[in-house]
């Protein structure tokens, strides 16, 4: 079980790579927000996630690009502990 209450926010640029279909097919116990942008640049994708997060109550956030894959459990706690230690 997770130490955290996760929420996943994804910005999709409208590409035809199957991202939205993949996300809609996931069977996970984590709330998921999919922002459907239409062919906008990467900066707008990122900004749309930040804009959405302004309306979400959360304590800590991670911005992760599509080329990051988390392979070890506990990465989140390690990251937060390092942040709290070194700011």
Buried (B, 14 or more C-beta within 10 A) or exposed (E): EEEEEBBEBBBBBEEEEEBBEEBEEEEEEEEEBEBEBEEEEEEBBEBBBEEEBEEEEEEEEEEEEEEEEEEEEEEBEEEBEEEEEEE
